[in-house]
Amino acid sequence: MRKLLLILFVTIITKQSVFTQMQARLVLPIGHTRSVNSAVFSSDNQLLLTTAGDNTARIWDIKRGKD
């Protein structure tokens, strides 16, 4: 029984260390990944709406320069 528990423990520890080493990292692109097709400012010129060839639309905060 001890041997079985030891094997189980070692297997779990090994799999956890391999999993943490192979864990994928999420990277979010900033902006569009293809060329911008159109851009329109809001009526107060605070926001910018852009559409692109990657089939996305983004609303940008002009002051911060971020979507």
HUTA-V581342 format. One record per pair of residues at least 6 apart in sequence whose ideal C-beta (glycine too) atoms are under 8 Angstrom apart, sorted by the first residue. I is the first residue (numbers start at 0). J is the second residue. Records with the same first field share a line. If there is no record, write none. Layout:
I = J / J
//
This chain:
29 = 65 / 66
30 = 57 / 66
31 = 49 / 51 / 52 / 53 / 55 / 57
32 = 51 / 53 / 55
33 = 51 / 52 / 53
34 = 51 / 52
35 = 49 / 50 / 51 / 52
36 = 50 / 51 / 52
37 = 49 / 50
38 = 47 / 48 / 49 / 50
39 = 47 / 48
40 = 46 / 47 / 61
41 = 47 / 48
44 = 61
45 = 60 / 61 / 62
46 = 58 / 59 / 60 / 61
47 = 58 / 59 / 61
48 = 56 / 57 / 58 / 59
49 = 56 / 57 / 59
50 = 56
51 = 57
57 = 66
58 = 66
59 = 65 / 66
60 = 66
//
